[in-house]
């Protein structure tokens, strides 16, 4: 049985691949999903042509966060394709 609770606050960081330093940071305090993409209306909007309009979604399943790839390009986390 999956507990029905809200996640702890979570931060997402857009990192410069050359320096490893954050370019931008978003804080989400009580959301169970966070949509990421190039299109307006996403929770995290990244205006870069390598990002799909609806690229990925982070979903909290009651115990942990899961990343769901929504785009055709794919999503990398620590150099691993998702």
PDB file of N, CA, C and O in Angstrom, chain B, residues numbered from 101:
ATOM      1  N   UNK B 101       0.841  -1.180   0.000  1.00  0.00           N
ATOM      2  CA  UNK B 101       0.000   0.000   0.000  1.00  0.00           C
ATOM      3  C   UNK B 101       0.892   1.251   0.000  1.00  0.00           C
ATOM      4  O   UNK B 101       1.828   1.360   0.791  1.00  0.00           O
ATOM      5  N   UNK B 102       0.584   2.176  -0.891  1.00  0.00           N
ATOM      6  CA  UNK B 102       1.372   3.397  -1.012  1.00  0.00           C
ATOM      7  C   UNK B 102       0.772   4.461  -0.091  1.00  0.00           C
ATOM      8  O   UNK B 102      -0.419   4.760  -0.186  1.00  0.00           O
ATOM      9  N   UNK B 103       1.580   5.028   0.791  1.00  0.00           N
ATOM     10  CA  UNK B 103       1.069   6.083   1.663  1.00  0.00           C
ATOM     11  C   UNK B 103       0.560   7.268   0.853  1.00  0.00           C
ATOM     12  O   UNK B 103       1.147   7.624  -0.169  1.00  0.00           O
ATOM     13  N   UNK B 104      -0.521   7.874   1.305  1.00  0.00           N
ATOM     14  CA  UNK B 104      -1.082   9.026   0.615  1.00  0.00           C
ATOM     15  C   UNK B 104      -0.639  10.289   1.351  1.00  0.00           C
ATOM     16  O   UNK B 104      -1.368  10.812   2.193  1.00  0.00           O
ATOM     17  N   UNK B 105       0.541  10.767   1.033  1.00  0.00           N
ATOM     18  CA  UNK B 105       1.067  11.957   1.689  1.00  0.00           C
ATOM     19  C   UNK B 105       1.664  12.885   0.654  1.00  0.00           C
ATOM     20  O   UNK B 105       2.008  12.474  -0.454  1.00  0.00           O
ATOM     21  N   UNK B 106       1.780  14.139   1.037  1.00  0.00           N
ATOM     22  CA  UNK B 106       2.422  15.111   0.163  1.00  0.00           C
ATOM     23  C   UNK B 106       3.930  14.995   0.299  1.00  0.00           C
ATOM     24  O   UNK B 106       4.434  14.653   1.369  1.00  0.00           O
ATOM     25  N   UNK B 107       4.652  15.276  -0.775  1.00  0.00           N
ATOM     26  CA  UNK B 107       6.113  15.229  -0.698  1.00  0.00           C
ATOM     27  C   UNK B 107       6.666  16.392   0.113  1.00  0.00           C
ATOM     28  O   UNK B 107       6.009  17.418   0.290  1.00  0.00           O
ATOM     29  N   UNK B 108       7.876  16.212   0.595  1.00  0.00           N
ATOM     30  CA  UNK B 108       8.616  17.322   1.198  1.00  0.00           C
ATOM     31  C   UNK B 108       8.920  18.314   0.079  1.00  0.00           C
ATOM     32  O   UNK B 108       8.906  17.934  -1.091  1.00  0.00           O
ATOM     33  N   UNK B 109       9.194  19.577   0.410  1.00  0.00           N
ATOM     34  CA  UNK B 109       9.588  20.532  -0.635  1.00  0.00           C
ATOM     35  C   UNK B 109      10.768  19.986  -1.447  1.00  0.00           C
ATOM     36  O   UNK B 109      11.675  19.354  -0.905  1.00  0.00           O
ATOM     37  N   UNK B 110      10.734  20.246  -2.756  1.00  0.00           N
ATOM     38  CA  UNK B 110      11.784  19.754  -3.640  1.00  0.00           C
ATOM     39  C   UNK B 110      12.266  20.900  -4.517  1.00  0.00           C
ATOM     40  O   UNK B 110      11.479  21.741  -4.951  1.00  0.00           O
ATOM     41  N   UNK B 111      13.574  20.923  -4.771  1.00  0.00           N
ATOM     42  CA  UNK B 111      14.174  21.925  -5.653  1.00  0.00           C
ATOM     43  C   UNK B 111      14.667  21.244  -6.922  1.00  0.00           C
ATOM     44  O   UNK B 111      15.221  20.145  -6.878  1.00  0.00           O
ATOM     45  N   UNK B 112      14.459  21.905  -8.039  1.00  0.00           N
ATOM     46  CA  UNK B 112      15.021  21.458  -9.316  1.00  0.00           C
ATOM     47  C   UNK B 112      16.022  22.504  -9.764  1.00  0.00           C
ATOM     48  O   UNK B 112      15.770  23.703  -9.649  1.00  0.00           O
ATOM     49  N   UNK B 113      17.162  22.049 -10.277  1.00  0.00           N
ATOM     50  CA  UNK B 113      18.220  22.955 -10.705  1.00  0.00           C
ATOM     51  C   UNK B 113      18.545  22.691 -12.167  1.00  0.00           C
ATOM     52  O   UNK B 113      18.793  21.549 -12.556  1.00  0.00           O
ATOM     53  N   UNK B 114      18.544  23.735 -12.970  1.00  0.00           N
ATOM     54  CA  UNK B 114      19.049  23.673 -14.326  1.00  0.00           C
ATOM     55  C   UNK B 114      20.530  23.987 -14.230  1.00  0.00           C
ATOM     56  O   UNK B 114      20.911  25.072 -13.791  1.00  0.00           O
ATOM     57  N   UNK B 115      21.376  23.034 -14.642  1.00  0.00           N
ATOM     58  CA  UNK B 115      22.822  23.135 -14.432  1.00  0.00           C
ATOM     59  C   UNK B 115      23.541  23.396 -15.755  1.00  0.00           C
ATOM     60  O   UNK B 115      23.237  22.772 -16.772  1.00  0.00           O
ATOM     61  N   UNK B 116      24.484  24.313 -15.729  1.00  0.00           N
ATOM     62  CA  UNK B 116      25.342  24.568 -16.880  1.00  0.00           C
ATOM     63  C   UNK B 116      26.263  23.362 -17.044  1.00  0.00           C
ATOM     64  O   UNK B 116      27.029  23.053 -16.130  1.00  0.00           O
ATOM     65  N   UNK B 117      26.207  22.665 -18.195  1.00  0.00           N
ATOM     66  CA  UNK B 117      27.026  21.464 -18.366  1.00  0.00           C
ATOM     67  C   UNK B 117      28.531  21.738 -18.380  1.00  0.00           C
ATOM     68  O   UNK B 117      29.323  20.841 -18.089  1.00  0.00           O
ATOM     69  N   UNK B 118      28.926  22.949 -18.710  1.00  0.00           N
ATOM     70  CA  UNK B 118      30.351  23.273 -18.754  1.00  0.00           C
ATOM     71  C   UNK B 118      30.939  23.546 -17.374  1.00  0.00           C
ATOM     72  O   UNK B 118      32.067  23.150 -17.079  1.00  0.00           O
ATOM     73  N   UNK B 119      30.158  24.231 -16.524  1.00  0.00           N
ATOM     74  CA  UNK B 119      30.684  24.616 -15.215  1.00  0.00           C
ATOM     75  C   UNK B 119      30.152  23.753 -14.070  1.00  0.00           C
ATOM     76  O   UNK B 119      30.768  23.670 -13.007  1.00  0.00           O
ATOM     77  N   UNK B 120      28.989  23.105 -14.300  1.00  0.00           N
ATOM     78  CA  UNK B 120      28.376  22.329 -13.227  1.00  0.00           C
ATOM     79  C   UNK B 120      27.629  23.188 -12.218  1.00  0.00           C
ATOM     80  O   UNK B 120      27.151  22.682 -11.202  1.00  0.00           O
ATOM     81  N   UNK B 121      27.526  24.479 -12.491  1.00  0.00           N
ATOM     82  CA  UNK B 121      26.845  25.393 -11.581  1.00  0.00           C
ATOM     83  C   UNK B 121      25.397  25.614 -12.020  1.00  0.00           C
ATOM     84  O   UNK B 121      25.109  25.629 -13.217  1.00  0.00           O
ATOM     85  N   UNK B 122      24.489  25.786 -11.063  1.00  0.00           N
ATOM     86  CA  UNK B 122      23.090  26.040 -11.413  1.00  0.00           C
ATOM     87  C   UNK B 122      22.917  27.354 -12.175  1.00  0.00           C
ATOM     88  O   UNK B 122      23.517  28.374 -11.834  1.00  0.00           O
ATOM     89  N   UNK B 123      22.089  27.303 -13.206  1.00  0.00           N
ATOM     90  CA  UNK B 123      21.722  28.490 -13.974  1.00  0.00           C
ATOM     91  C   UNK B 123      20.417  29.058 -13.411  1.00  0.00           C
ATOM     92  O   UNK B 123      20.236  30.271 -13.307  1.00  0.00           O
ATOM     93  N   UNK B 124      19.518  28.139 -13.053  1.00  0.00           N
ATOM     94  CA  UNK B 124      18.222  28.528 -12.520  1.00  0.00           C
ATOM     95  C   UNK B 124      17.741  27.441 -11.561  1.00  0.00           C
ATOM     96  O   UNK B 124      18.071  26.266 -11.725  1.00  0.00           O
ATOM     97  N   UNK B 125      16.961  27.841 -10.563  1.00  0.00           N
ATOM     98  CA  UNK B 125      16.441  26.904  -9.566  1.00  0.00           C
ATOM     99  C   UNK B 125      14.950  27.153  -9.378  1.00  0.00           C
ATOM    100  O   UNK B 125      14.500  28.299  -9.358  1.00  0.00           O
ATOM    101  N   UNK B 126      14.184  26.063  -9.238  1.00  0.00           N
ATOM    102  CA  UNK B 126      12.759  26.131  -8.961  1.00  0.00           C
ATOM    103  C   UNK B 126      12.497  25.371  -7.666  1.00  0.00           C
ATOM    104  O   UNK B 126      13.097  24.322  -7.430  1.00  0.00           O
ATOM    105  N   UNK B 127      11.607  25.892  -6.826  1.00  0.00           N
ATOM    106  CA  UNK B 127      11.223  25.241  -5.578  1.00  0.00           C
ATOM    107  C   UNK B 127       9.746  24.890  -5.640  1.00  0.00           C
ATOM    108  O   UNK B 127       8.912  25.734  -5.968  1.00  0.00           O
ATOM    109  N   UNK B 128       9.427  23.643  -5.325  1.00  0.00           N
ATOM    110  CA  UNK B 128       8.044  23.168  -5.292  1.00  0.00           C
ATOM    111  C   UNK B 128       7.782  22.642  -3.895  1.00  0.00           C
ATOM    112  O   UNK B 128       8.484  21.753  -3.412  1.00  0.00           O
ATOM    113  N   UNK B 129       6.758  23.201  -3.244  1.00  0.00           N
ATOM    114  CA  UNK B 129       6.553  22.910  -1.832  1.00  0.00           C
ATOM    115  C   UNK B 129       5.525  21.835  -1.544  1.00  0.00           C
ATOM    116  O   UNK B 129       5.661  21.141  -0.536  1.00  0.00           O
ATOM    117  N   UNK B 130       4.511  21.658  -2.365  1.00  0.00           N
ATOM    118  CA  UNK B 130       3.480  20.675  -2.018  1.00  0.00           C
ATOM    119  C   UNK B 130       2.837  20.058  -3.258  1.00  0.00           C
ATOM    120  O   UNK B 130       1.677  19.646  -3.210  1.00  0.00           O
ATOM    121  N   UNK B 131       3.564  19.990  -4.352  1.00  0.00           N
ATOM    122  CA  UNK B 131       3.025  19.425  -5.578  1.00  0.00           C
ATOM    123  C   UNK B 131       3.366  17.945  -5.670  1.00  0.00           C
ATOM    124  O   UNK B 131       4.426  17.512  -5.218  1.00  0.00           O
ATOM    125  N   UNK B 132       2.446  17.164  -6.266  1.00  0.00           N
ATOM    126  CA  UNK B 132       2.695  15.740  -6.486  1.00  0.00           C
ATOM    127  C   UNK B 132       3.197  15.463  -7.894  1.00  0.00           C
ATOM    128  O   UNK B 132       3.582  14.337  -8.208  1.00  0.00           O
ATOM    129  N   UNK B 133       3.193  16.492  -8.751  1.00  0.00           N
ATOM    130  CA  UNK B 133       3.783  16.345 -10.077  1.00  0.00           C
ATOM    131  C   UNK B 133       4.323  17.693 -10.534  1.00  0.00           C
ATOM    132  O   UNK B 133       3.812  18.749 -10.161  1.00  0.00           O
ATOM    133  N   UNK B 134       5.369  17.628 -11.352  1.00  0.00           N
ATOM    134  CA  UNK B 134       6.015  18.823 -11.888  1.00  0.00           C
ATOM    135  C   UNK B 134       6.273  18.561 -13.365  1.00  0.00           C
ATOM    136  O   UNK B 134       7.039  17.665 -13.718  1.00  0.00           O
ATOM    137  N   UNK B 135       5.632  19.346 -14.226  1.00  0.00           N
ATOM    138  CA  UNK B 135       5.823  19.189 -15.672  1.00  0.00           C
ATOM    139  C   UNK B 135       6.957  20.090 -16.150  1.00  0.00           C
ATOM    140  O   UNK B 135       7.071  21.244 -15.738  1.00  0.00           O
ATOM    141  N   UNK B 136       7.786  19.539 -17.025  1.00  0.00           N
ATOM    142  CA  UNK B 136       8.972  20.238 -17.529  1.00  0.00           C
ATOM    143  C   UNK B 136       8.908  20.240 -19.050  1.00  0.00           C
ATOM    144  O   UNK B 136       8.633  19.208 -19.663  1.00  0.00           O
ATOM    145  N   UNK B 137       9.159  21.396 -19.663  1.00  0.00           N
ATOM    146  CA  UNK B 137       9.182  21.455 -21.120  1.00  0.00           C
ATOM    147  C   UNK B 137       9.375  22.871 -21.614  1.00  0.00           C
ATOM    148  O   UNK B 137       9.553  23.807 -20.836  1.00  0.00           O
ATOM    149  N   UNK B 138       9.334  23.002 -22.928  1.00  0.00           N
ATOM    150  CA  UNK B 138       9.565  24.286 -23.580  1.00  0.00           C
ATOM    151  C   UNK B 138       8.285  25.120 -23.653  1.00  0.00           C
ATOM    152  O   UNK B 138       8.361  26.346 -23.740  1.00  0.00           O
ATOM    153  N   UNK B 139       7.112  24.483 -23.618  1.00  0.00           N
ATOM    154  CA  UNK B 139       5.835  25.185 -23.786  1.00  0.00           C
ATOM    155  C   UNK B 139       5.430  25.937 -22.522  1.00  0.00           C
ATOM    156  O   UNK B 139       5.640  25.465 -21.405  1.00  0.00           O
ATOM    157  N   UNK B 140       4.847  27.114 -22.722  1.00  0.00           N
ATOM    158  CA  UNK B 140       4.267  27.863 -21.609  1.00  0.00           C
ATOM    159  C   UNK B 140       3.198  26.976 -20.979  1.00  0.00           C
ATOM    160  O   UNK B 140       2.540  26.197 -21.670  1.00  0.00           O
ATOM    161  N   UNK B 141       3.033  27.098 -19.688  1.00  0.00           N
ATOM    162  CA  UNK B 141       2.055  26.272 -18.991  1.00  0.00           C
ATOM    163  C   UNK B 141       2.687  25.119 -18.242  1.00  0.00           C
ATOM    164  O   UNK B 141       2.072  24.560 -17.334  1.00  0.00           O
ATOM    165  N   UNK B 142       3.919  24.751 -18.611  1.00  0.00           N
ATOM    166  CA  UNK B 142       4.646  23.765 -17.818  1.00  0.00           C
ATOM    167  C   UNK B 142       5.056  24.424 -16.500  1.00  0.00           C
ATOM    168  O   UNK B 142       5.149  25.648 -16.415  1.00  0.00           O
ATOM    169  N   UNK B 143       5.299  23.610 -15.479  1.00  0.00           N
ATOM    170  CA  UNK B 143       5.763  24.149 -14.196  1.00  0.00           C
ATOM    171  C   UNK B 143       7.182  24.686 -14.316  1.00  0.00           C
ATOM    172  O   UNK B 143       7.533  25.692 -13.699  1.00  0.00           O
ATOM    173  N   UNK B 144       7.989  24.003 -15.115  1.00  0.00           N
ATOM    174  CA  UNK B 144       9.355  24.434 -15.401  1.00  0.00           C
ATOM    175  C   UNK B 144       9.450  24.632 -16.913  1.00  0.00           C
ATOM    176  O   UNK B 144       9.364  23.670 -17.677  1.00  0.00           O
ATOM    177  N   UNK B 145       9.627  25.869 -17.335  1.00  0.00           N
ATOM    178  CA  UNK B 145       9.722  26.187 -18.762  1.00  0.00           C
ATOM    179  C   UNK B 145      11.185  26.448 -19.097  1.00  0.00           C
ATOM    180  O   UNK B 145      11.828  27.323 -18.517  1.00  0.00           O
ATOM    181  N   UNK B 146      11.697  25.662 -20.052  1.00  0.00           N
ATOM    182  CA  UNK B 146      13.085  25.799 -20.497  1.00  0.00           C
ATOM    183  C   UNK B 146      13.045  26.085 -21.997  1.00  0.00           C
ATOM    184  O   UNK B 146      12.725  25.203 -22.794  1.00  0.00           O
ATOM    185  N   UNK B 147      13.365  27.303 -22.370  1.00  0.00           N
ATOM    186  CA  UNK B 147      13.275  27.711 -23.776  1.00  0.00           C
ATOM    187  C   UNK B 147      14.576  27.405 -24.499  1.00  0.00           C
ATOM    188  O   UNK B 147      15.378  28.291 -24.791  1.00  0.00           O
ATOM    189  N   UNK B 148      14.754  26.133 -24.775  1.00  0.00           N
ATOM    190  CA  UNK B 148      15.932  25.655 -25.497  1.00  0.00           C
ATOM    191  C   UNK B 148      15.421  24.672 -26.554  1.00  0.00           C
ATOM    192  O   UNK B 148      14.594  23.816 -26.242  1.00  0.00           O
ATOM    193  N   UNK B 149      15.897  24.780 -27.795  1.00  0.00           N
ATOM    194  CA  UNK B 149      15.376  23.903 -28.852  1.00  0.00           C
ATOM    195  C   UNK B 149      15.629  22.412 -28.614  1.00  0.00           C
ATOM    196  O   UNK B 149      14.976  21.577 -29.241  1.00  0.00           O
ATOM    197  N   UNK B 150      16.554  22.061 -27.732  1.00  0.00           N
ATOM    198  CA  UNK B 150      16.800  20.639 -27.455  1.00  0.00           C
ATOM    199  C   UNK B 150      15.803  20.068 -26.443  1.00  0.00           C
ATOM    200  O   UNK B 150      15.815  18.869 -26.165  1.00  0.00           O
ATOM    201  N   UNK B 151      14.939  20.931 -25.893  1.00  0.00           N
ATOM    202  CA  UNK B 151      13.922  20.508 -24.926  1.00  0.00           C
ATOM    203  C   UNK B 151      12.585  20.411 -25.658  1.00  0.00           C
ATOM    204  O   UNK B 151      12.196  21.342 -26.363  1.00  0.00           O
ATOM    205  N   UNK B 152      11.882  19.292 -25.495  1.00  0.00           N
ATOM    206  CA  UNK B 152      10.565  19.115 -26.112  1.00  0.00           C
ATOM    207  C   UNK B 152       9.559  20.068 -25.481  1.00  0.00           C
ATOM    208  O   UNK B 152       9.762  20.555 -24.369  1.00  0.00           O
ATOM    209  N   UNK B 153       8.458  20.331 -26.212  1.00  0.00           N
ATOM    210  CA  UNK B 153       7.411  21.197 -25.652  1.00  0.00           C
ATOM    211  C   UNK B 153       6.896  20.625 -24.341  1.00  0.00           C
ATOM    212  O   UNK B 153       6.682  21.361 -23.377  1.00  0.00           O
ATOM    213  N   UNK B 154       6.698  19.328 -24.304  1.00  0.00           N
ATOM    214  CA  UNK B 154       6.303  18.609 -23.093  1.00  0.00           C
ATOM    215  C   UNK B 154       7.344  17.508 -22.916  1.00  0.00           C
ATOM    216  O   UNK B 154       7.180  16.405 -23.438  1.00  0.00           O
ATOM    217  N   UNK B 155       8.401  17.804 -22.190  1.00  0.00           N
ATOM    218  CA  UNK B 155       9.610  16.986 -22.162  1.00  0.00           C
ATOM    219  C   UNK B 155       9.553  15.850 -21.143  1.00  0.00           C
ATOM    220  O   UNK B 155       9.814  14.695 -21.478  1.00  0.00           O
ATOM    221  N   UNK B 156       9.211  16.181 -19.905  1.00  0.00           N
ATOM    222  CA  UNK B 156       9.230  15.175 -18.840  1.00  0.00           C
ATOM    223  C   UNK B 156       8.304  15.614 -17.710  1.00  0.00           C
ATOM    224  O   UNK B 156       7.889  16.771 -17.625  1.00  0.00           O
ATOM    225  N   UNK B 157       7.998  14.657 -16.853  1.00  0.00           N
ATOM    226  CA  UNK B 157       7.197  14.972 -15.677  1.00  0.00           C
ATOM    227  C   UNK B 157       7.757  14.214 -14.488  1.00  0.00           C
ATOM    228  O   UNK B 157       8.012  13.012 -14.561  1.00  0.00           O
ATOM    229  N   UNK B 158       7.943  14.932 -13.394  1.00  0.00           N
ATOM    230  CA  UNK B 158       8.298  14.307 -12.123  1.00  0.00           C
ATOM    231  C   UNK B 158       6.995  14.006 -11.401  1.00  0.00           C
ATOM    232  O   UNK B 158       6.140  14.880 -11.256  1.00  0.00           O
ATOM    233  N   UNK B 159       6.843  12.755 -10.944  1.00  0.00           N
ATOM    234  CA  UNK B 159       5.618  12.345 -10.262  1.00  0.00           C
ATOM    235  C   UNK B 159       5.976  11.761  -8.904  1.00  0.00           C
ATOM    236  O   UNK B 159       6.852  10.903  -8.794  1.00  0.00           O
ATOM    237  N   UNK B 160       5.285  12.238  -7.869  1.00  0.00           N
ATOM    238  CA  UNK B 160       5.475  11.706  -6.523  1.00  0.00           C
ATOM    239  C   UNK B 160       4.453  10.605  -6.318  1.00  0.00           C
ATOM    240  O   UNK B 160       3.249  10.848  -6.398  1.00  0.00           O
ATOM    241  N   UNK B 161       4.931   9.382  -6.050  1.00  0.00           N
ATOM    242  CA  UNK B 161       4.027   8.229  -5.956  1.00  0.00           C
ATOM    243  C   UNK B 161       3.578   7.928  -4.523  1.00  0.00           C
ATOM    244  O   UNK B 161       2.990   6.877  -4.267  1.00  0.00           O
ATOM    245  N   UNK B 162       3.847   8.825  -3.606  1.00  0.00           N
ATOM    246  CA  UNK B 162       3.471   8.614  -2.214  1.00  0.00           C
ATOM    247  C   UNK B 162       4.653   8.306  -1.326  1.00  0.00           C
ATOM    248  O   UNK B 162       4.590   8.486  -0.110  1.00  0.00           O
ATOM    249  N   UNK B 163       5.756   7.832  -1.942  1.00  0.00           N
ATOM    250  CA  UNK B 163       6.966   7.543  -1.174  1.00  0.00           C
ATOM    251  C   UNK B 163       8.219   8.137  -1.808  1.00  0.00           C
ATOM    252  O   UNK B 163       9.162   8.486  -1.099  1.00  0.00           O
ATOM    253  N   UNK B 164       8.240   8.256  -3.153  1.00  0.00           N
ATOM    254  CA  UNK B 164       9.426   8.766  -3.834  1.00  0.00           C
ATOM    255  C   UNK B 164       9.034   9.429  -5.152  1.00  0.00           C
ATOM    256  O   UNK B 164       7.916   9.268  -5.643  1.00  0.00           O
ATOM    257  N   UNK B 165       9.983  10.177  -5.709  1.00  0.00           N
ATOM    258  CA  UNK B 165       9.787  10.828  -7.002  1.00  0.00           C
ATOM    259  C   UNK B 165      10.206   9.895  -8.121  1.00  0.00           C
ATOM    260  O   UNK B 165      11.197   9.174  -8.006  1.00  0.00           O
ATOM    261  N   UNK B 166       9.433   9.914  -9.219  1.00  0.00           N
ATOM    262  CA  UNK B 166       9.764   9.155 -10.428  1.00  0.00           C
ATOM    263  C   UNK B 166       9.770  10.128 -11.597  1.00  0.00           C
ATOM    264  O   UNK B 166       8.964  11.057 -11.637  1.00  0.00           O
ATOM    265  N   UNK B 167      10.683   9.918 -12.556  1.00  0.00           N
ATOM    266  CA  UNK B 167      10.734  10.754 -13.747  1.00  0.00           C
ATOM    267  C   UNK B 167      10.106   9.999 -14.907  1.00  0.00           C
ATOM    268  O   UNK B 167      10.469   8.855 -15.183  1.00  0.00           O
ATOM    269  N   UNK B 168       9.164  10.642 -15.584  1.00  0.00           N
ATOM    270  CA  UNK B 168       8.511  10.060 -16.753  1.00  0.00           C
ATOM    271  C   UNK B 168       8.897  10.898 -17.957  1.00  0.00           C
ATOM    272  O   UNK B 168       8.630  12.100 -17.990  1.00  0.00           O
ATOM    273  N   UNK B 169       9.519  10.279 -18.944  1.00  0.00           N
ATOM    274  CA  UNK B 169       9.907  10.958 -20.172  1.00  0.00           C
ATOM    275  C   UNK B 169       8.667  11.133 -21.040  1.00  0.00           C
ATOM    276  O   UNK B 169       7.959  10.161 -21.300  1.00  0.00           O
ATOM    277  N   UNK B 170       8.392  12.353 -21.490  1.00  0.00           N
ATOM    278  CA  UNK B 170       7.224  12.623 -22.321  1.00  0.00           C
ATOM    279  C   UNK B 170       7.593  12.956 -23.765  1.00  0.00           C
ATOM    280  O   UNK B 170       6.740  12.884 -24.650  1.00  0.00           O
ATOM    281  N   UNK B 171       8.828  13.314 -24.010  1.00  0.00           N
ATOM    282  CA  UNK B 171       9.248  13.773 -25.330  1.00  0.00           C
ATOM    283  C   UNK B 171       9.889  12.681 -26.158  1.00  0.00           C
ATOM    284  O   UNK B 171      10.129  11.572 -25.681  1.00  0.00           O
ATOM    285  N   UNK B 172      10.162  13.015 -27.407  1.00  0.00           N
ATOM    286  CA  UNK B 172      10.819  12.089 -28.335  1.00  0.00           C
ATOM    287  C   UNK B 172      12.337  12.142 -28.201  1.00  0.00           C
ATOM    288  O   UNK B 172      13.030  11.200 -28.584  1.00  0.00           O
ATOM    289  N   UNK B 173      12.859  13.260 -27.651  1.00  0.00           N
ATOM    290  CA  UNK B 173      14.300  13.467 -27.591  1.00  0.00           C
ATOM    291  C   UNK B 173      14.949  12.615 -26.505  1.00  0.00           C
ATOM    292  O   UNK B 173      16.090  12.179 -26.663  1.00  0.00           O
ATOM    293  N   UNK B 174      14.245  12.377 -25.418  1.00  0.00           N
ATOM    294  CA  UNK B 174      14.797  11.640 -24.269  1.00  0.00           C
ATOM    295  C   UNK B 174      15.234  12.613 -23.195  1.00  0.00           C
ATOM    296  O   UNK B 174      15.314  13.820 -23.419  1.00  0.00           O
ATOM    297  N   UNK B 175      15.511  12.071 -22.035  1.00  0.00           N
ATOM    298  CA  UNK B 175      15.897  12.866 -20.880  1.00  0.00           C
ATOM    299  C   UNK B 175      17.122  12.249 -20.254  1.00  0.00           C
ATOM    300  O   UNK B 175      17.196  11.030 -20.100  1.00  0.00           O
ATOM    301  N   UNK B 176      18.096  13.082 -19.887  1.00  0.00           N
ATOM    302  CA  UNK B 176      19.315  12.607 -19.238  1.00  0.00           C
ATOM    303  C   UNK B 176      19.310  13.012 -17.775  1.00  0.00           C
ATOM    304  O   UNK B 176      18.980  14.145 -17.425  1.00  0.00           O
ATOM    305  N   UNK B 177      19.683  12.065 -16.932  1.00  0.00           N
ATOM    306  CA  UNK B 177      19.921  12.341 -15.524  1.00  0.00           C
ATOM    307  C   UNK B 177      21.315  11.793 -15.211  1.00  0.00           C
ATOM    308  O   UNK B 177      21.560  10.592 -15.325  1.00  0.00           O
ATOM    309  N   UNK B 178      22.208  12.675 -14.821  1.00  0.00           N
ATOM    310  CA  UNK B 178      23.602  12.293 -14.540  1.00  0.00           C
ATOM    311  C   UNK B 178      24.177  11.456 -15.678  1.00  0.00           C
ATOM    312  O   UNK B 178      24.787  10.412 -15.446  1.00  0.00           O
ATOM    313  N   UNK B 179      23.979  11.921 -16.901  1.00  0.00           N
ATOM    314  CA  UNK B 179      24.490  11.305 -18.124  1.00  0.00           C
ATOM    315  C   UNK B 179      23.843   9.963 -18.475  1.00  0.00           C
ATOM    316  O   UNK B 179      24.330   9.260 -19.360  1.00  0.00           O
ATOM    317  N   UNK B 180      22.753   9.599 -17.794  1.00  0.00           N
ATOM    318  CA  UNK B 180      22.033   8.358 -18.102  1.00  0.00           C
ATOM    319  C   UNK B 180      20.697   8.701 -18.738  1.00  0.00           C
ATOM    320  O   UNK B 180      19.964   9.557 -18.243  1.00  0.00           O
ATOM    321  N   UNK B 181      20.385   8.028 -19.840  1.00  0.00           N
ATOM    322  CA  UNK B 181      19.139   8.284 -20.550  1.00  0.00           C
ATOM    323  C   UNK B 181      17.958   7.668 -19.811  1.00  0.00           C
ATOM    324  O   UNK B 181      18.027   6.539 -19.324  1.00  0.00           O
ATOM    325  N   UNK B 182      16.869   8.437 -19.739  1.00  0.00           N
ATOM    326  CA  UNK B 182      15.636   7.957 -19.105  1.00  0.00           C
ATOM    327  C   UNK B 182      14.573   7.835 -20.159  1.00  0.00           C
ATOM    328  O   UNK B 182      13.445   7.446 -19.856  1.00  0.00           O
TER     329      UNK B 182
END
